[in-house]
Amino acid sequence: MELAIRIHVEELPEGLFLATSDELPGLVAQGRTVAEASEP
């Protein structure tokens, strides 16, 4: 099953990217690139 949700990606001072979502509380993902932070 796939679910499409909106995510917010921001760049952290350390150069990493943080992805969160208001639609899915508790979702927190981090990556070296935007793509890596937003991959399932």
PDB file of N, CA, C, O and CB in Angstrom:
ATOM      1  N   MET A   1       0.838  -1.178   0.000  1.00  0.00           N
ATOM      2  CA  MET A   1       0.000   0.000   0.000  1.00  0.00           C
ATOM      3  C   MET A   1       0.883   1.242   0.000  1.00  0.00           C
ATOM      4  O   MET A   1       1.857   1.321   0.748  1.00  0.00           O
ATOM      5  CB  MET A   1      -0.953  -0.002   1.212  1.00  0.00           C
ATOM      6  N   GLU A   2       0.541   2.190  -0.828  1.00  0.00           N
ATOM      7  CA  GLU A   2       1.273   3.448  -0.873  1.00  0.00           C
ATOM      8  C   GLU A   2       0.375   4.562  -0.375  1.00  0.00           C
ATOM      9  O   GLU A   2      -0.837   4.551  -0.593  1.00  0.00           O
ATOM     10  CB  GLU A   2       1.780   3.750  -2.301  1.00  0.00           C
ATOM     11  N   LEU A   3       0.986   5.517   0.294  1.00  0.00           N
ATOM     12  CA  LEU A   3       0.261   6.659   0.825  1.00  0.00           C
ATOM     13  C   LEU A   3       1.018   7.915   0.434  1.00  0.00           C
ATOM     14  O   LEU A   3       2.214   8.022   0.705  1.00  0.00           O
ATOM     15  CB  LEU A   3       0.088   6.559   2.372  1.00  0.00           C
ATOM     16  N   ALA A   4       0.353   8.857  -0.191  1.00  0.00           N
ATOM     17  CA  ALA A   4       0.982  10.119  -0.578  1.00  0.00           C
ATOM     18  C   ALA A   4       0.714  11.148   0.516  1.00  0.00           C
ATOM     19  O   ALA A   4      -0.437  11.427   0.851  1.00  0.00           O
ATOM     20  CB  ALA A   4       0.449  10.620  -1.964  1.00  0.00           C
ATOM     21  N   ILE A   5       1.777  11.701   1.061  1.00  0.00           N
ATOM     22  CA  ILE A   5       1.652  12.735   2.090  1.00  0.00           C
ATOM     23  C   ILE A   5       2.572  13.892   1.745  1.00  0.00           C
ATOM     24  O   ILE A   5       3.562  13.724   1.033  1.00  0.00           O
ATOM     25  CB  ILE A   5       1.985  12.171   3.499  1.00  0.00           C
ATOM     26  N   ARG A   6       2.240  15.051   2.250  1.00  0.00           N
ATOM     27  CA  ARG A   6       3.100  16.222   2.066  1.00  0.00           C
ATOM     28  C   ARG A   6       4.191  16.186   3.127  1.00  0.00           C
ATOM     29  O   ARG A   6       3.938  15.904   4.298  1.00  0.00           O
ATOM     30  CB  ARG A   6       2.279  17.555   2.151  1.00  0.00           C
ATOM     31  N   ILE A   7       5.404  16.476   2.689  1.00  0.00           N
ATOM     32  CA  ILE A   7       6.509  16.553   3.640  1.00  0.00           C
ATOM     33  C   ILE A   7       7.176  17.917   3.521  1.00  0.00           C
ATOM     34  O   ILE A   7       7.126  18.573   2.481  1.00  0.00           O
ATOM     35  CB  ILE A   7       7.537  15.412   3.395  1.00  0.00           C
ATOM     36  N   HIS A   8       7.786  18.310   4.599  1.00  0.00           N
ATOM     37  CA  HIS A   8       8.535  19.566   4.652  1.00  0.00           C
ATOM     38  C   HIS A   8      10.000  19.184   4.849  1.00  0.00           C
ATOM     39  O   HIS A   8      10.340  18.468   5.791  1.00  0.00           O
ATOM     40  CB  HIS A   8       8.012  20.527   5.815  1.00  0.00           C
ATOM     41  N   VAL A   9      10.861  19.665   3.958  1.00  0.00           N
ATOM     42  CA  VAL A   9      12.289  19.357   4.058  1.00  0.00           C
ATOM     43  C   VAL A   9      13.033  20.655   4.313  1.00  0.00           C
ATOM     44  O   VAL A   9      12.858  21.642   3.599  1.00  0.00           O
ATOM     45  CB  VAL A   9      12.819  18.649   2.763  1.00  0.00           C
ATOM     46  N   GLU A  10      13.866  20.637   5.343  1.00  0.00           N
ATOM     47  CA  GLU A  10      14.676  21.817   5.654  1.00  0.00           C
ATOM     48  C   GLU A  10      16.140  21.426   5.791  1.00  0.00           C
ATOM     49  O   GLU A  10      16.466  20.316   6.211  1.00  0.00           O
ATOM     50  CB  GLU A  10      14.180  22.498   6.948  1.00  0.00           C
ATOM     51  N   GLU A  11      17.008  22.352   5.432  1.00  0.00           N
ATOM     52  CA  GLU A  11      18.440  22.099   5.560  1.00  0.00           C
ATOM     53  C   GLU A  11      18.885  22.519   6.953  1.00  0.00           C
ATOM     54  O   GLU A  11      18.592  23.625   7.408  1.00  0.00           O
ATOM     55  CB  GLU A  11      19.250  22.858   4.462  1.00  0.00           C
ATOM     56  N   LEU A  12      19.588  21.630   7.614  1.00  0.00           N
ATOM     57  CA  LEU A  12      20.112  21.894   8.947  1.00  0.00           C
ATOM     58  C   LEU A  12      21.468  22.578   8.848  1.00  0.00           C
ATOM     59  O   LEU A  12      22.141  22.457   7.824  1.00  0.00           O
ATOM     60  CB  LEU A  12      20.224  20.591   9.758  1.00  0.00           C
ATOM     61  N   PRO A  13      21.884  23.292   9.887  1.00  0.00           N
ATOM     62  CA  PRO A  13      23.182  23.969   9.868  1.00  0.00           C
ATOM     63  C   PRO A  13      24.359  23.020   9.597  1.00  0.00           C
ATOM     64  O   PRO A  13      25.387  23.442   9.066  1.00  0.00           O
ATOM     65  CB  PRO A  13      23.401  24.674  11.184  1.00  0.00           C
ATOM     66  N   GLU A  14      24.207  21.750   9.960  1.00  0.00           N
ATOM     67  CA  GLU A  14      25.275  20.763   9.765  1.00  0.00           C
ATOM     68  C   GLU A  14      25.396  20.328   8.306  1.00  0.00           C
ATOM     69  O   GLU A  14      26.301  19.569   7.957  1.00  0.00           O
ATOM     70  CB  GLU A  14      25.026  19.544  10.644  1.00  0.00           C
ATOM     71  N   GLY A  15      24.476  20.811   7.441  1.00  0.00           N
ATOM     72  CA  GLY A  15      24.505  20.432   6.035  1.00  0.00           C
ATOM     73  C   GLY A  15      23.626  19.236   5.706  1.00  0.00           C
ATOM     74  O   GLY A  15      23.556  18.820   4.550  1.00  0.00           O
ATOM     75  N   LEU A  16      22.959  18.681   6.704  1.00  0.00           N
ATOM     76  CA  LEU A  16      22.029  17.568   6.487  1.00  0.00           C
ATOM     77  C   LEU A  16      20.642  18.121   6.220  1.00  0.00           C
ATOM     78  O   LEU A  16      20.382  19.303   6.442  1.00  0.00           O
ATOM     79  CB  LEU A  16      22.008  16.606   7.707  1.00  0.00           C
ATOM     80  N   PHE A  17      19.742  17.252   5.736  1.00  0.00           N
ATOM     81  CA  PHE A  17      18.368  17.648   5.462  1.00  0.00           C
ATOM     82  C   PHE A  17      17.431  16.869   6.373  1.00  0.00           C
ATOM     83  O   PHE A  17      17.623  15.675   6.602  1.00  0.00           O
ATOM     84  CB  PHE A  17      18.009  17.415   3.975  1.00  0.00           C
ATOM     85  N   LEU A  18      16.414  17.554   6.890  1.00  0.00           N
ATOM     86  CA  LEU A  18      15.448  16.962   7.806  1.00  0.00           C
ATOM     87  C   LEU A  18      14.072  17.019   7.163  1.00  0.00           C
ATOM     88  O   LEU A  18      13.631  18.083   6.729  1.00  0.00           O
ATOM     89  CB  LEU A  18      15.451  17.692   9.181  1.00  0.00           C
ATOM     90  N   ALA A  19      13.391  15.878   7.099  1.00  0.00           N
ATOM     91  CA  ALA A  19      12.046  15.796   6.527  1.00  0.00           C
ATOM     92  C   ALA A  19      11.046  15.487   7.636  1.00  0.00           C
ATOM     93  O   ALA A  19      11.250  14.566   8.427  1.00  0.00           O
ATOM     94  CB  ALA A  19      11.978  14.714   5.408  1.00  0.00           C
ATOM     95  N   THR A  20       9.961  16.264   7.688  1.00  0.00           N
ATOM     96  CA  THR A  20       8.884  16.048   8.645  1.00  0.00           C
ATOM     97  C   THR A  20       7.557  16.221   7.912  1.00  0.00           C
ATOM     98  O   THR A  20       7.526  16.691   6.775  1.00  0.00           O
ATOM     99  CB  THR A  20       8.993  17.032   9.860  1.00  0.00           C
ATOM    100  N   SER A  21       6.461  15.837   8.569  1.00  0.00           N
ATOM    101  CA  SER A  21       5.149  15.977   7.946  1.00  0.00           C
ATOM    102  C   SER A  21       4.104  16.285   9.015  1.00  0.00           C
ATOM    103  O   SER A  21       4.051  15.625  10.053  1.00  0.00           O
ATOM    104  CB  SER A  21       4.770  14.694   7.164  1.00  0.00           C
ATOM    105  N   ASP A  22       3.270  17.302   8.749  1.00  0.00           N
ATOM    106  CA  ASP A  22       2.146  17.597   9.631  1.00  0.00           C
ATOM    107  C   ASP A  22       1.049  16.551   9.461  1.00  0.00           C
ATOM    108  O   ASP A  22       0.238  16.344  10.364  1.00  0.00           O
ATOM    109  CB  ASP A  22       1.593  19.006   9.351  1.00  0.00           C
ATOM    110  N   GLU A  23       1.024  15.897   8.309  1.00  0.00           N
ATOM    111  CA  GLU A  23      -0.004  14.899   8.019  1.00  0.00           C
ATOM    112  C   GLU A  23       0.266  13.549   8.690  1.00  0.00           C
ATOM    113  O   GLU A  23      -0.645  12.736   8.845  1.00  0.00           O
ATOM    114  CB  GLU A  23      -0.116  14.706   6.526  1.00  0.00           C
ATOM    115  N   LEU A  24       1.508  13.319   9.082  1.00  0.00           N
ATOM    116  CA  LEU A  24       1.871  12.060   9.722  1.00  0.00           C
ATOM    117  C   LEU A  24       2.737  12.379  10.942  1.00  0.00           C
ATOM    118  O   LEU A  24       3.965  12.331  10.864  1.00  0.00           O
ATOM    119  CB  LEU A  24       2.622  11.108   8.724  1.00  0.00           C
ATOM    120  N   PRO A  25       2.099  12.702  12.063  1.00  0.00           N
ATOM    121  CA  PRO A  25       2.852  13.055  13.267  1.00  0.00           C
ATOM    122  C   PRO A  25       3.856  11.964  13.638  1.00  0.00           C
ATOM    123  O   PRO A  25       3.550  10.772  13.583  1.00  0.00           O
ATOM    124  CB  PRO A  25       1.896  13.305  14.435  1.00  0.00           C
ATOM    125  N   GLY A  26       5.031  12.386  14.009  1.00  0.00           N
ATOM    126  CA  GLY A  26       6.072  11.438  14.391  1.00  0.00           C
ATOM    127  C   GLY A  26       7.020  11.089  13.264  1.00  0.00           C
ATOM    128  O   GLY A  26       8.049  10.456  13.498  1.00  0.00           O
ATOM    129  N   LEU A  27       6.690  11.494  12.033  1.00  0.00           N
ATOM    130  CA  LEU A  27       7.582  11.225  10.906  1.00  0.00           C
ATOM    131  C   LEU A  27       8.773  12.172  10.966  1.00  0.00           C
ATOM    132  O   LEU A  27       8.610  13.391  10.904  1.00  0.00           O
ATOM    133  CB  LEU A  27       6.833  11.373   9.554  1.00  0.00           C
ATOM    134  N   VAL A  28       9.950  11.617  11.084  1.00  0.00           N
ATOM    135  CA  VAL A  28      11.184  12.392  11.060  1.00  0.00           C
ATOM    136  C   VAL A  28      12.206  11.571  10.292  1.00  0.00           C
ATOM    137  O   VAL A  28      12.507  10.435  10.658  1.00  0.00           O
ATOM    138  CB  VAL A  28      11.692  12.739  12.513  1.00  0.00           C
ATOM    139  N   ALA A  29      12.733  12.153   9.228  1.00  0.00           N
ATOM    140  CA  ALA A  29      13.750  11.470   8.428  1.00  0.00           C
ATOM    141  C   ALA A  29      14.878  12.444   8.159  1.00  0.00           C
ATOM    142  O   ALA A  29      14.654  13.646   8.018  1.00  0.00           O
ATOM    143  CB  ALA A  29      13.156  10.921   7.093  1.00  0.00           C
ATOM    144  N   GLN A  30      16.079  11.927   8.089  1.00  0.00           N
ATOM    145  CA  GLN A  30      17.270  12.758   7.884  1.00  0.00           C
ATOM    146  C   GLN A  30      18.117  12.144   6.792  1.00  0.00           C
ATOM    147  O   GLN A  30      18.178  10.921   6.661  1.00  0.00           O
ATOM    148  CB  GLN A  30      18.090  12.904   9.195  1.00  0.00           C
ATOM    149  N   GLY A  31      18.774  12.987   6.002  1.00  0.00           N
ATOM    150  CA  GLY A  31      19.642  12.490   4.950  1.00  0.00           C
ATOM    151  C   GLY A  31      20.677  13.513   4.533  1.00  0.00           C
ATOM    152  O   GLY A  31      20.619  14.679   4.923  1.00  0.00           O
ATOM    153  N   ARG A  32      21.630  13.052   3.728  1.00  0.00           N
ATOM    154  CA  ARG A  32      22.681  13.950   3.228  1.00  0.00           C
ATOM    155  C   ARG A  32      22.198  14.798   2.067  1.00  0.00           C
ATOM    156  O   ARG A  32      22.797  15.828   1.758  1.00  0.00           O
ATOM    157  CB  ARG A  32      23.900  13.150   2.799  1.00  0.00           C
ATOM    158  N   THR A  33      21.091  14.365   1.405  1.00  0.00           N
ATOM    159  CA  THR A  33      20.501  15.096   0.292  1.00  0.00           C
ATOM    160  C   THR A  33      18.992  15.163   0.521  1.00  0.00           C
ATOM    161  O   THR A  33      18.453  14.438   1.357  1.00  0.00           O
ATOM    162  CB  THR A  33      20.840  14.417  -1.083  1.00  0.00           C
ATOM    163  N   VAL A  34      18.308  16.046  -0.232  1.00  0.00           N
ATOM    164  CA  VAL A  34      16.847  16.128  -0.149  1.00  0.00           C
ATOM    165  C   VAL A  34      16.244  14.782  -0.542  1.00  0.00           C
ATOM    166  O   VAL A  34      15.332  14.290   0.124  1.00  0.00           O
ATOM    167  CB  VAL A  34      16.297  17.266  -1.066  1.00  0.00           C
ATOM    168  N   ALA A  35      16.743  14.194  -1.607  1.00  0.00           N
ATOM    169  CA  ALA A  35      16.223  12.901  -2.075  1.00  0.00           C
ATOM    170  C   ALA A  35      16.395  11.821  -1.013  1.00  0.00           C
ATOM    171  O   ALA A  35      15.484  11.024  -0.791  1.00  0.00           O
ATOM    172  CB  ALA A  35      16.930  12.476  -3.373  1.00  0.00           C
ATOM    173  N   GLU A  36      17.528  11.786  -0.368  1.00  0.00           N
ATOM    174  CA  GLU A  36      17.781  10.770   0.659  1.00  0.00           C
ATOM    175  C   GLU A  36      16.864  10.975   1.853  1.00  0.00           C
ATOM    176  O   GLU A  36      16.387   9.999   2.432  1.00  0.00           O
ATOM    177  CB  GLU A  36      19.249  10.807   1.111  1.00  0.00           C
ATOM    178  N   ALA A  37      16.609  12.202   2.228  1.00  0.00           N
ATOM    179  CA  ALA A  37      15.737  12.476   3.377  1.00  0.00           C
ATOM    180  C   ALA A  37      14.280  12.162   3.075  1.00  0.00           C
ATOM    181  O   ALA A  37      13.509  11.877   3.991  1.00  0.00           O
ATOM    182  CB  ALA A  37      15.867  13.930   3.800  1.00  0.00           C
ATOM    183  N   SER A  38      13.892  12.209   1.810  1.00  0.00           N
ATOM    184  CA  SER A  38      12.488  11.998   1.464  1.00  0.00           C
ATOM    185  C   SER A  38      12.200  10.624   0.871  1.00  0.00           C
ATOM    186  O   SER A  38      11.064  10.357   0.480  1.00  0.00           O
ATOM    187  CB  SER A  38      12.049  13.048   0.500  1.00  0.00           C
ATOM    188  N   GLU A  39      13.188   9.755   0.794  1.00  0.00           N
ATOM    189  CA  GLU A  39      12.960   8.386   0.290  1.00  0.00           C
ATOM    190  C   GLU A  39      12.163   7.580   1.313  1.00  0.00           C
ATOM    191  O   GLU A  39      12.316   7.763   2.521  1.00  0.00           O
ATOM    192  CB  GLU A  39      14.314   7.674  -0.020  1.00  0.00           C
ATOM    193  N   PRO A  40      11.316   6.694   0.815  1.00  0.00           N
ATOM    194  CA  PRO A  40      10.547   5.834   1.753  1.00  0.00           C
ATOM    195  C   PRO A  40      11.438   4.824   2.442  1.00  0.00           C
ATOM    196  O   PRO A  40      10.961   4.031   3.254  1.00  0.00           O
ATOM    197  CB  PRO A  40       9.421   5.095   1.014  1.00  0.00           C
TER     198      PRO A  40
END
